[in-house]
Amino acid sequence: MESGGTVDSTTREWLIKQLRGVLEIAMDRVTNRKTAPADRIKWSRIVIAAGQACNSILRDADIEDLKQQIQNLKQITEESLRDEQGIDQEEHPTTAKED
């Protein structure tokens, strides 16, 4: 885990891989005609829970990516503004006030 309680990409990938394995097993049980109806319901709940966990992990990863993109855009914008202000000051230098 990274500082601040966030999950790093390696851990996230491992979790997704594990959840996909659980989903595969659970779906096999849900769709197997030999599985008793009561057990199908239980396996269906596992499918739902694993799917929700996957979605949550992927959503959090998307949010982290978006935060990073926003930070990058802010930095680019600030640099661009500083550059433009520097050009404007070179083209139109302000005269110092004399006392």
Biopython code that builds the backbone (N, CA, C, O; Angstrom):
import numpy as np
from Bio.PDB.StructureBuilder import StructureBuilder

atoms = [
    (1, "MET", "N", (0.834, -1.190, 0.000)),
    (1, "MET", "CA", (0.000, 0.000, 0.000)),
    (1, "MET", "C", (0.875, 1.249, 0.000)),
    (1, "MET", "O", (1.944, 1.276, 0.611)),
    (2, "GLU", "N", (0.414, 2.261, -0.681)),
    (2, "GLU", "CA", (1.103, 3.532, -0.696)),
    (2, "GLU", "C", (0.682, 4.322, 0.533)),
    (2, "GLU", "O", (-0.274, 3.955, 1.216)),
    (3, "SER", "N", (1.388, 5.399, 0.810)),
    (3, "SER", "CA", (1.016, 6.227, 1.943)),
    (3, "SER", "C", (-0.356, 6.840, 1.712)),
    (3, "SER", "O", (-0.746, 7.101, 0.573)),
    (4, "GLY", "N", (-1.077, 7.064, 2.786)),
    (4, "GLY", "CA", (-2.402, 7.649, 2.666)),
    (4, "GLY", "C", (-3.490, 6.607, 2.475)),
    (4, "GLY", "O", (-4.649, 6.957, 2.252)),
    (5, "GLY", "N", (-3.127, 5.310, 2.559)),
    (5, "GLY", "CA", (-4.130, 4.264, 2.472)),
    (5, "GLY", "C", (-4.531, 3.879, 1.064)),
    (5, "GLY", "O", (-5.461, 3.089, 0.896)),
    (6, "THR", "N", (-3.872, 4.400, 0.051)),
    (6, "THR", "CA", (-4.221, 4.034, -1.318)),
    (6, "THR", "C", (-3.509, 2.743, -1.702)),
    (6, "THR", "O", (-2.463, 2.408, -1.145)),
    (7, "VAL", "N", (-4.073, 2.040, -2.636)),
    (7, "VAL", "CA", (-3.511, 0.770, -3.086)),
    (7, "VAL", "C", (-2.635, 1.039, -4.297)),
    (7, "VAL", "O", (-3.051, 1.729, -5.228)),
    (8, "ASP", "N", (-1.404, 0.489, -4.290)),
    (8, "ASP", "CA", (-0.540, 0.699, -5.453)),
    (8, "ASP", "C", (-0.993, -0.179, -6.617)),
    (8, "ASP", "O", (-1.793, -1.097, -6.437)),
    (9, "SER", "N", (-0.482, 0.105, -7.794)),
    (9, "SER", "CA", (-0.964, -0.571, -9.006)),
    (9, "SER", "C", (-0.671, -2.070, -8.992)),
    (9, "SER", "O", (-1.467, -2.848, -9.519)),
    (10, "THR", "N", (0.444, -2.496, -8.405)),
    (10, "THR", "CA", (0.760, -3.920, -8.343)),
    (10, "THR", "C", (-0.258, -4.659, -7.486)),
    (10, "THR", "O", (-0.748, -5.721, -7.871)),
    (11, "THR", "N", (-0.573, -4.103, -6.337)),
    (11, "THR", "CA", (-1.572, -4.705, -5.448)),
    (11, "THR", "C", (-2.936, -4.695, -6.109)),
    (11, "THR", "O", (-3.682, -5.671, -6.022)),
    (12, "ARG", "N", (-3.265, -3.593, -6.771)),
    (12, "ARG", "CA", (-4.550, -3.474, -7.465)),
    (12, "ARG", "C", (-4.683, -4.557, -8.543)),
    (12, "ARG", "O", (-5.723, -5.206, -8.656)),
    (13, "GLU", "N", (-3.632, -4.743, -9.323)),
    (13, "GLU", "CA", (-3.652, -5.760, -10.375)),
    (13, "GLU", "C", (-3.812, -7.155, -9.776)),
    (13, "GLU", "O", (-4.559, -7.978, -10.306)),
    (14, "TRP", "N", (-3.108, -7.424, -8.664)),
    (14, "TRP", "CA", (-3.213, -8.717, -8.013)),
    (14, "TRP", "C", (-4.643, -8.950, -7.512)),
    (14, "TRP", "O", (-5.195, -10.037, -7.688)),
    (15, "LEU", "N", (-5.236, -7.933, -6.891)),
    (15, "LEU", "CA", (-6.609, -8.057, -6.400)),
    (15, "LEU", "C", (-7.592, -8.329, -7.534)),
    (15, "LEU", "O", (-8.464, -9.190, -7.412)),
    (16, "ILE", "N", (-7.453, -7.605, -8.622)),
    (16, "ILE", "CA", (-8.337, -7.803, -9.774)),
    (16, "ILE", "C", (-8.189, -9.224, -10.316)),
    (16, "ILE", "O", (-9.183, -9.869, -10.651)),
    (17, "LYS", "N", (-6.953, -9.710, -10.401)),
    (17, "LYS", "CA", (-6.715, -11.070, -10.890)),
    (17, "LYS", "C", (-7.401, -12.096, -9.985)),
    (17, "LYS", "O", (-8.030, -13.036, -10.472)),
    (18, "GLN", "N", (-7.278, -11.915, -8.683)),
    (18, "GLN", "CA", (-7.904, -12.836, -7.736)),
    (18, "GLN", "C", (-9.427, -12.785, -7.850)),
    (18, "GLN", "O", (-10.094, -13.819, -7.850)),
    (19, "LEU", "N", (-9.960, -11.583, -7.946)),
    (19, "LEU", "CA", (-11.414, -11.438, -8.054)),
    (19, "LEU", "C", (-11.944, -12.041, -9.352)),
    (19, "LEU", "O", (-13.027, -12.625, -9.371)),
    (20, "ARG", "N", (-11.192, -11.902, -10.421)),
    (20, "ARG", "CA", (-11.609, -12.513, -11.692)),
    (20, "ARG", "C", (-11.644, -14.029, -11.578)),
    (20, "ARG", "O", (-12.518, -14.679, -12.151)),
    (21, "GLY", "N", (-10.690, -14.596, -10.837)),
    (21, "GLY", "CA", (-10.694, -16.033, -10.590)),
    (21, "GLY", "C", (-11.924, -16.459, -9.799)),
    (21, "GLY", "O", (-12.554, -17.471, -10.105)),
    (22, "VAL", "N", (-12.256, -15.674, -8.778)),
    (22, "VAL", "CA", (-13.452, -15.955, -7.984)),
    (22, "VAL", "C", (-14.701, -15.853, -8.854)),
    (22, "VAL", "O", (-15.597, -16.693, -8.770)),
    (23, "LEU", "N", (-14.752, -14.828, -9.683)),
    (23, "LEU", "CA", (-15.900, -14.652, -10.577)),
    (23, "LEU", "C", (-16.044, -15.840, -11.531)),
    (23, "LEU", "O", (-17.154, -16.316, -11.773)),
    (24, "GLU", "N", (-14.938, -16.309, -12.063)),
    (24, "GLU", "CA", (-14.983, -17.429, -12.998)),
    (24, "GLU", "C", (-15.530, -18.686, -12.315)),
    (24, "GLU", "O", (-16.400, -19.365, -12.860)),
    (25, "ILE", "N", (-15.019, -18.989, -11.127)),
    (25, "ILE", "CA", (-15.489, -20.159, -10.380)),
    (25, "ILE", "C", (-16.973, -20.016, -10.046)),
    (25, "ILE", "O", (-17.764, -20.937, -10.254)),
    (26, "ALA", "N", (-17.332, -18.849, -9.528)),
    (26, "ALA", "CA", (-18.722, -18.629, -9.121)),
    (26, "ALA", "C", (-19.675, -18.710, -10.311)),
    (26, "ALA", "O", (-20.759, -19.283, -10.198)),
    (27, "MET", "N", (-19.283, -18.142, -11.448)),
    (27, "MET", "CA", (-20.148, -18.201, -12.633)),
    (27, "MET", "C", (-20.310, -19.639, -13.126)),
    (27, "MET", "O", (-21.384, -20.035, -13.577)),
    (28, "ASP", "N", (-19.229, -20.410, -13.032)),
    (28, "ASP", "CA", (-19.336, -21.827, -13.413)),
    (28, "ASP", "C", (-20.357, -22.544, -12.538)),
    (28, "ASP", "O", (-21.138, -23.360, -13.027)),
    (29, "ARG", "N", (-20.350, -22.239, -11.255)),
    (29, "ARG", "CA", (-21.288, -22.879, -10.341)),
    (29, "ARG", "C", (-22.724, -22.400, -10.575)),
    (29, "ARG", "O", (-23.670, -23.184, -10.494)),
    (30, "VAL", "N", (-22.872, -21.120, -10.861)),
    (30, "VAL", "CA", (-24.211, -20.568, -11.095)),
    (30, "VAL", "C", (-24.825, -21.169, -12.355)),
    (30, "VAL", "O", (-26.023, -21.451, -12.381)),
    (31, "THR", "N", (-24.032, -21.367, -13.385)),
    (31, "THR", "CA", (-24.557, -21.831, -14.666)),
    (31, "THR", "C", (-24.565, -23.350, -14.811)),
    (31, "THR", "O", (-25.082, -23.877, -15.796)),
    (32, "ASN", "N", (-23.997, -24.052, -13.840)),
    (32, "ASN", "CA", (-23.963, -25.513, -13.884)),
    (32, "ASN", "C", (-25.329, -26.073, -13.476)),
    (32, "ASN", "O", (-25.834, -25.773, -12.394)),
    (33, "ARG", "N", (-25.909, -26.874, -14.339)),
    (33, "ARG", "CA", (-27.240, -27.450, -14.055)),
    (33, "ARG", "C", (-27.217, -28.393, -12.860)),
    (33, "ARG", "O", (-28.254, -28.651, -12.249)),
    (34, "LYS", "N", (-26.048, -28.903, -12.531)),
    (34, "LYS", "CA", (-25.941, -29.830, -11.395)),
    (34, "LYS", "C", (-25.937, -29.103, -10.048)),
    (34, "LYS", "O", (-26.121, -29.726, -9.003)),
    (35, "THR", "N", (-25.730, -27.800, -10.077)),
    (35, "THR", "CA", (-25.730, -27.018, -8.838)),
    (35, "THR", "C", (-27.167, -26.866, -8.348)),
    (35, "THR", "O", (-28.064, -26.498, -9.106)),
    (36, "ALA", "N", (-27.361, -27.156, -7.077)),
    (36, "ALA", "CA", (-28.703, -27.056, -6.488)),
    (36, "ALA", "C", (-29.180, -25.604, -6.531)),
    (36, "ALA", "O", (-28.365, -24.687, -6.420)),
    (37, "PRO", "N", (-30.490, -25.380, -6.691)),
    (37, "PRO", "CA", (-31.009, -24.008, -6.755)),
    (37, "PRO", "C", (-30.598, -23.128, -5.567)),
    (37, "PRO", "O", (-30.265, -21.958, -5.756)),
    (38, "ALA", "N", (-30.616, -23.669, -4.370)),
    (38, "ALA", "CA", (-30.213, -22.884, -3.195)),
    (38, "ALA", "C", (-28.734, -22.487, -3.289)),
    (38, "ALA", "O", (-28.354, -21.380, -2.909)),
    (39, "ASP", "N", (-27.918, -23.397, -3.796)),
    (39, "ASP", "CA", (-26.492, -23.101, -3.960)),
    (39, "ASP", "C", (-26.259, -22.087, -5.083)),
    (39, "ASP", "O", (-25.341, -21.270, -5.010)),
    (40, "ARG", "N", (-27.090, -22.147, -6.111)),
    (40, "ARG", "CA", (-26.976, -21.152, -7.190)),
    (40, "ARG", "C", (-27.189, -19.748, -6.655)),
    (40, "ARG", "O", (-26.502, -18.808, -7.055)),
    (41, "ILE", "N", (-28.142, -19.615, -5.752)),
    (41, "ILE", "CA", (-28.402, -18.302, -5.146)),
    (41, "ILE", "C", (-27.175, -17.843, -4.370)),
    (41, "ILE", "O", (-26.772, -16.684, -4.469)),
    (42, "LYS", "N", (-26.584, -18.742, -3.603)),
    (42, "LYS", "CA", (-25.384, -18.390, -2.831)),
    (42, "LYS", "C", (-24.236, -17.998, -3.755)),
    (42, "LYS", "O", (-23.543, -17.011, -3.505)),
    (43, "TRP", "N", (-24.036, -18.768, -4.821)),
    (43, "TRP", "CA", (-22.975, -18.456, -5.767)),
    (43, "TRP", "C", (-23.264, -17.148, -6.505)),
    (43, "TRP", "O", (-22.344, -16.400, -6.838)),
    (44, "SER", "N", (-24.533, -16.881, -6.756)),
    (44, "SER", "CA", (-24.919, -15.616, -7.400)),
    (44, "SER", "C", (-24.545, -14.434, -6.520)),
    (44, "SER", "O", (-24.090, -13.401, -7.011)),
    (45, "ARG", "N", (-24.737, -14.590, -5.238)),
    (45, "ARG", "CA", (-24.349, -13.517, -4.294)),
    (45, "ARG", "C", (-22.842, -13.285, -4.318)),
    (45, "ARG", "O", (-22.372, -12.152, -4.212)),
    (46, "ILE", "N", (-22.095, -14.375, -4.461)),
    (46, "ILE", "CA", (-20.634, -14.254, -4.554)),
    (46, "ILE", "C", (-20.254, -13.518, -5.839)),
    (46, "ILE", "O", (-19.365, -12.667, -5.836)),
    (47, "VAL", "N", (-20.940, -13.854, -6.941)),
    (47, "VAL", "CA", (-20.690, -13.161, -8.214)),
    (47, "VAL", "C", (-20.937, -11.666, -8.049)),
    (47, "VAL", "O", (-20.134, -10.842, -8.487)),
    (48, "ILE", "N", (-22.046, -11.329, -7.419)),
    (48, "ILE", "CA", (-22.393, -9.913, -7.223)),
    (48, "ILE", "C", (-21.346, -9.215, -6.366)),
    (48, "ILE", "O", (-20.887, -8.127, -6.712)),
    (49, "ALA", "N", (-20.965, -9.832, -5.250)),
    (49, "ALA", "CA", (-19.987, -9.216, -4.347)),
    (49, "ALA", "C", (-18.626, -9.049, -5.024)),
    (49, "ALA", "O", (-17.993, -8.001, -4.900)),
    (50, "ALA", "N", (-18.181, -10.076, -5.735)),
    (50, "ALA", "CA", (-16.885, -9.994, -6.415)),
    (50, "ALA", "C", (-16.928, -8.946, -7.525)),
    (50, "ALA", "O", (-15.963, -8.208, -7.728)),
    (51, "GLY", "N", (-18.041, -8.885, -8.236)),
    (51, "GLY", "CA", (-18.191, -7.875, -9.289)),
    (51, "GLY", "C", (-18.164, -6.466, -8.729)),
    (51, "GLY", "O", (-17.546, -5.571, -9.305)),
    (52, "GLN", "N", (-18.837, -6.273, -7.605)),
    (52, "GLN", "CA", (-18.846, -4.950, -6.972)),
    (52, "GLN", "C", (-17.448, -4.573, -6.485)),
    (52, "GLN", "O", (-17.029, -3.422, -6.609)),
    (53, "ALA", "N", (-16.727, -5.554, -5.931)),
    (53, "ALA", "CA", (-15.366, -5.285, -5.473)),
    (53, "ALA", "C", (-14.467, -4.895, -6.646)),
    (53, "ALA", "O", (-13.679, -3.955, -6.542)),
    (54, "CYS", "N", (-14.588, -5.619, -7.763)),
    (54, "CYS", "CA", (-13.815, -5.277, -8.973)),
    (54, "CYS", "C", (-14.126, -3.860, -9.430)),
    (54, "CYS", "O", (-13.221, -3.072, -9.705)),
    (55, "ASN", "N", (-15.403, -3.545, -9.506)),
    (55, "ASN", "CA", (-15.815, -2.213, -9.955)),
    (55, "ASN", "C", (-15.275, -1.128, -9.027)),
    (55, "ASN", "O", (-14.847, -0.070, -9.488)),
    (56, "SER", "N", (-15.296, -1.385, -7.737)),
    (56, "SER", "CA", (-14.797, -0.408, -6.777)),
    (56, "SER", "C", (-13.302, -0.167, -6.963)),
    (56, "SER", "O", (-12.843, 0.975, -6.959)),
    (57, "ILE", "N", (-12.555, -1.243, -7.124)),
    (57, "ILE", "CA", (-11.104, -1.126, -7.321)),
    (57, "ILE", "C", (-10.800, -0.378, -8.614)),
    (57, "ILE", "O", (-9.947, 0.509, -8.640)),
    (58, "LEU", "N", (-11.504, -0.743, -9.687)),
    (58, "LEU", "CA", (-11.271, -0.081, -10.975)),
    (58, "LEU", "C", (-11.694, 1.385, -10.941)),
    (58, "LEU", "O", (-11.027, 2.236, -11.530)),
    (59, "ARG", "N", (-12.803, 1.685, -10.254)),
    (59, "ARG", "CA", (-13.256, 3.070, -10.127)),
    (59, "ARG", "C", (-12.223, 3.892, -9.359)),
    (59, "ARG", "O", (-11.906, 5.016, -9.749)),
    (60, "ASP", "N", (-11.697, 3.331, -8.266)),
    (60, "ASP", "CA", (-10.677, 4.035, -7.499)),
    (60, "ASP", "C", (-9.431, 4.290, -8.335)),
    (60, "ASP", "O", (-8.813, 5.349, -8.226)),
    (61, "ALA", "N", (-9.061, 3.319, -9.171)),
    (61, "ALA", "CA", (-7.903, 3.498, -10.051)),
    (61, "ALA", "C", (-8.173, 4.618, -11.053)),
    (61, "ALA", "O", (-7.296, 5.438, -11.325)),
    (62, "ASP", "N", (-9.378, 4.650, -11.597)),
    (62, "ASP", "CA", (-9.751, 5.715, -12.536)),
    (62, "ASP", "C", (-9.701, 7.083, -11.861)),
    (62, "ASP", "O", (-9.238, 8.062, -12.446)),
    (63, "ILE", "N", (-10.181, 7.135, -10.631)),
    (63, "ILE", "CA", (-10.168, 8.406, -9.888)),
    (63, "ILE", "C", (-8.732, 8.864, -9.660)),
    (63, "ILE", "O", (-8.422, 10.044, -9.828)),
    (64, "GLU", "N", (-7.857, 7.942, -9.279)),
    (64, "GLU", "CA", (-6.450, 8.295, -9.079)),
    (64, "GLU", "C", (-5.821, 8.797, -10.382)),
    (64, "GLU", "O", (-5.069, 9.771, -10.376)),
    (65, "ASP", "N", (-6.133, 8.131, -11.494)),
    (65, "ASP", "CA", (-5.620, 8.572, -12.798)),
    (65, "ASP", "C", (-6.129, 9.971, -13.139)),
    (65, "ASP", "O", (-5.369, 10.811, -13.621)),
    (66, "LEU", "N", (-7.406, 10.217, -12.891)),
    (66, "LEU", "CA", (-7.981, 11.537, -13.179)),
    (66, "LEU", "C", (-7.344, 12.617, -12.307)),
    (66, "LEU", "O", (-7.073, 13.719, -12.785)),
    (67, "LYS", "N", (-7.105, 12.310, -11.039)),
    (67, "LYS", "CA", (-6.435, 13.273, -10.160)),
    (67, "LYS", "C", (-5.053, 13.623, -10.694)),
    (67, "LYS", "O", (-4.652, 14.787, -10.684)),
    (68, "GLN", "N", (-4.323, 12.607, -11.161)),
    (68, "GLN", "CA", (-2.990, 12.844, -11.706)),
    (68, "GLN", "C", (-3.063, 13.691, -12.974)),
    (68, "GLN", "O", (-2.241, 14.585, -13.173)),
    (69, "GLN", "N", (-4.043, 13.412, -13.829)),
    (69, "GLN", "CA", (-4.210, 14.210, -15.049)),
    (69, "GLN", "C", (-4.537, 15.655, -14.718)),
    (69, "GLN", "O", (-4.032, 16.570, -15.368)),
    (70, "ILE", "N", (-5.370, 15.870, -13.722)),
    (70, "ILE", "CA", (-5.717, 17.230, -13.304)),
    (70, "ILE", "C", (-4.475, 17.953, -12.802)),
    (70, "ILE", "O", (-4.250, 19.115, -13.140)),
    (71, "GLN", "N", (-3.663, 17.264, -11.989)),
    (71, "GLN", "CA", (-2.433, 17.878, -11.491)),
    (71, "GLN", "C", (-1.507, 18.250, -12.646)),
    (71, "GLN", "O", (-0.911, 19.327, -12.652)),
    (72, "ASN", "N", (-1.392, 17.350, -13.623)),
    (72, "ASN", "CA", (-0.545, 17.629, -14.786)),
    (72, "ASN", "C", (-1.058, 18.831, -15.567)),
    (72, "ASN", "O", (-0.275, 19.685, -15.984)),
    (73, "LEU", "N", (-2.371, 18.900, -15.764)),
    (73, "LEU", "CA", (-2.962, 20.037, -16.479)),
    (73, "LEU", "C", (-2.763, 21.343, -15.717)),
    (73, "LEU", "O", (-2.483, 22.377, -16.324)),
    (74, "LYS", "N", (-2.904, 21.307, -14.406)),
    (74, "LYS", "CA", (-2.667, 22.502, -13.592)),
    (74, "LYS", "C", (-1.234, 22.983, -13.760)),
    (74, "LYS", "O", (-0.981, 24.175, -13.930)),
    (75, "GLN", "N", (-0.298, 22.038, -13.709)),
    (75, "GLN", "CA", (1.107, 22.394, -13.850)),
    (75, "GLN", "C", (1.380, 22.997, -15.223)),
    (75, "GLN", "O", (2.059, 24.019, -15.330)),
    (76, "ILE", "N", (0.861, 22.377, -16.261)),
    (76, "ILE", "CA", (1.057, 22.886, -17.623)),
    (76, "ILE", "C", (0.442, 24.279, -17.758)),
    (76, "ILE", "O", (1.047, 25.176, -18.345)),
    (77, "THR", "N", (-0.761, 24.455, -17.212)),
    (77, "THR", "CA", (-1.446, 25.746, -17.285)),
    (77, "THR", "C", (-0.658, 26.820, -16.551)),
    (77, "THR", "O", (-0.479, 27.926, -17.061)),
    (78, "GLU", "N", (-0.186, 26.492, -15.345)),
    (78, "GLU", "CA", (0.592, 27.474, -14.575)),
    (78, "GLU", "C", (1.878, 27.847, -15.296)),
    (78, "GLU", "O", (2.253, 29.018, -15.331)),
    (79, "GLU", "N", (2.559, 26.855, -15.876)),
    (79, "GLU", "CA", (3.787, 27.135, -16.618)),
    (79, "GLU", "C", (3.498, 28.001, -17.837)),
    (79, "GLU", "O", (4.250, 28.926, -18.145)),
    (80, "SER", "N", (2.412, 27.696, -18.521)),
    (80, "SER", "CA", (2.030, 28.467, -19.696)),
    (80, "SER", "C", (1.718, 29.909, -19.327)),
    (80, "SER", "O", (2.120, 30.839, -20.025)),
    (81, "LEU", "N", (0.998, 30.088, -18.221)),
    (81, "LEU", "CA", (0.667, 31.446, -17.771)),
    (81, "LEU", "C", (1.922, 32.213, -17.382)),
    (81, "LEU", "O", (2.055, 33.395, -17.697)),
    (82, "ARG", "N", (2.840, 31.544, -16.701)),
    (82, "ARG", "CA", (4.094, 32.208, -16.322)),
    (82, "ARG", "C", (4.871, 32.611, -17.567)),
    (82, "ARG", "O", (5.426, 33.708, -17.631)),
    (83, "ASP", "N", (4.910, 31.722, -18.560)),
    (83, "ASP", "CA", (5.618, 32.033, -19.807)),
    (83, "ASP", "C", (4.963, 33.221, -20.514)),
    (83, "ASP", "O", (5.655, 34.123, -20.986)),
    (84, "GLU", "N", (3.626, 33.221, -20.585)),
    (84, "GLU", "CA", (2.912, 34.322, -21.245)),
    (84, "GLU", "C", (3.142, 35.628, -20.498)),
    (84, "GLU", "O", (3.339, 36.671, -21.122)),
    (85, "GLN", "N", (3.120, 35.582, -19.188)),
    (85, "GLN", "CA", (3.345, 36.801, -18.414)),
    (85, "GLN", "C", (4.768, 37.301, -18.612)),
    (85, "GLN", "O", (5.002, 38.509, -18.653)),
    (86, "GLY", "N", (5.706, 36.394, -18.733)),
    (86, "GLY", "CA", (7.091, 36.782, -18.980)),
    (86, "GLY", "C", (7.234, 37.434, -20.336)),
    (86, "GLY", "O", (7.973, 38.409, -20.470)),
    (87, "ILE", "N", (6.543, 36.921, -21.352)),
    (87, "ILE", "CA", (6.579, 37.500, -22.691)),
    (87, "ILE", "C", (5.924, 38.868, -22.675)),
    (87, "ILE", "O", (6.460, 39.814, -23.252)),
    (88, "ASP", "N", (4.772, 38.990, -22.022)),
    (88, "ASP", "CA", (4.084, 40.277, -21.940)),
    (88, "ASP", "C", (4.957, 41.318, -21.259)),
    (88, "ASP", "O", (4.985, 42.471, -21.691)),
    (89, "GLN", "N", (5.665, 40.942, -20.211)),
    (89, "GLN", "CA", (6.503, 41.896, -19.505)),
    (89, "GLN", "C", (7.686, 42.320, -20.358)),
    (89, "GLN", "O", (8.147, 43.456, -20.254)),
    (90, "GLU", "N", (8.189, 41.412, -21.209)),
    (90, "GLU", "CA", (9.292, 41.768, -22.099)),
    (90, "GLU", "C", (8.806, 42.729, -23.184)),
    (90, "GLU", "O", (9.514, 43.670, -23.542)),
    (91, "GLU", "N", (7.587, 42.492, -23.715)),
    (91, "GLU", "CA", (7.050, 43.339, -24.774)),
    (91, "GLU", "C", (6.584, 44.688, -24.235)),
    (91, "GLU", "O", (6.735, 45.707, -24.909)),
    (92, "HIS", "N", (6.028, 44.704, -23.046)),
    (92, "HIS", "CA", (5.483, 45.926, -22.442)),
    (92, "HIS", "C", (6.022, 46.081, -21.025)),
    (92, "HIS", "O", (5.295, 45.880, -20.052)),
    (93, "PRO", "N", (7.283, 46.434, -20.915)),
    (93, "PRO", "CA", (7.838, 46.578, -19.557)),
    (93, "PRO", "C", (7.152, 47.741, -18.841)),
    (93, "PRO", "O", (6.882, 48.784, -19.437)),
    (94, "THR", "N", (6.885, 47.548, -17.590)),
    (94, "THR", "CA", (6.250, 48.615, -16.797)),
    (94, "THR", "C", (7.348, 49.563, -16.350)),
    (94, "THR", "O", (8.461, 49.150, -16.025)),
    (95, "THR", "N", (7.016, 50.806, -16.342)),
    (95, "THR", "CA", (7.972, 51.814, -15.911)),
    (95, "THR", "C", (7.908, 51.915, -14.399)),
    (95, "THR", "O", (6.835, 51.887, -13.795)),
    (96, "ALA", "N", (9.056, 52.031, -13.822)),
    (96, "ALA", "CA", (9.097, 52.144, -12.377)),
    (96, "ALA", "C", (8.641, 53.524, -11.966)),
    (96, "ALA", "O", (8.996, 54.521, -12.594)),
    (97, "LYS", "N", (7.863, 53.577, -10.921)),
    (97, "LYS", "CA", (7.394, 54.891, -10.414)),
    (97, "LYS", "C", (8.528, 55.606, -9.725)),
    (97, "LYS", "O", (9.273, 55.017, -8.942)),
    (98, "GLU", "N", (8.647, 56.852, -10.019)),
    (98, "GLU", "CA", (9.678, 57.636, -9.368)),
    (98, "GLU", "C", (9.046, 58.369, -8.201)),
    (98, "GLU", "O", (7.929, 58.876, -8.303)),
    (99, "ASP", "N", (9.758, 58.419, -7.105)),
    (99, "ASP", "CA", (9.237, 59.079, -5.904)),
    (99, "ASP", "C", (9.457, 60.537, -5.948)),
    (99, "ASP", "O", (9.080, 61.247, -5.015)),
]
sb = StructureBuilder()
sb.init_structure("model")
sb.init_model(0)
sb.init_chain("A")
sb.init_seg("    ")
for serial, (resi, resn, name, xyz) in enumerate(atoms, 1):
    if name == "N":
        sb.init_residue(resn, " ", resi, " ")
    sb.init_atom(name, np.array(xyz, "f"), 0.0, 1.0, " ", f" {name:<3s}", serial, name[0])
structure = sb.get_structure()
